[in-house]
Amino acid sequence: MAKFKISGVWKDKDGVITHYAFHEIVNNGISRAIKTDKTAAIKLLTNSNNTAVTWIWDYNTCFWNDGENVEVVAGKYLRSNPDKKVTDNLAHLINYDWL
């Protein structure tokens, strides 16, 4: 069983998410971001033993906070819980295109 946090995304010129920044929780720590393409991310989270949450930077506290659970929808894309909090949605995580 693996647990992950997703801190950001990469988008194409049309604004469609192509990659996710996955951090694995290991030995009571968190790995550096691993740029994971959409197909690999879906495959990883299709495995019911793996879980992921959004990982949101809080500018007020200067610290990362866990957001919403992330799930695979129709085997085609990832989605965070639709709780109507814009900041928890995958598309609104940090845009890592500058990396």
PyMOL commands that set and color helices and strands:
alter all, ss='L'
color gray80, all
select helices_A, chain A and resi 38-46+86-88+90-92+96-98
alter helices_A, ss='H'
color red, helices_A
select strands_A, chain A and resi 3-11+17-26+29-30+34-37+51-58+63-73+77-80+94-95
alter strands_A, ss='S'
color yellow, strands_A
deselect
rebuild
show_as cartoon
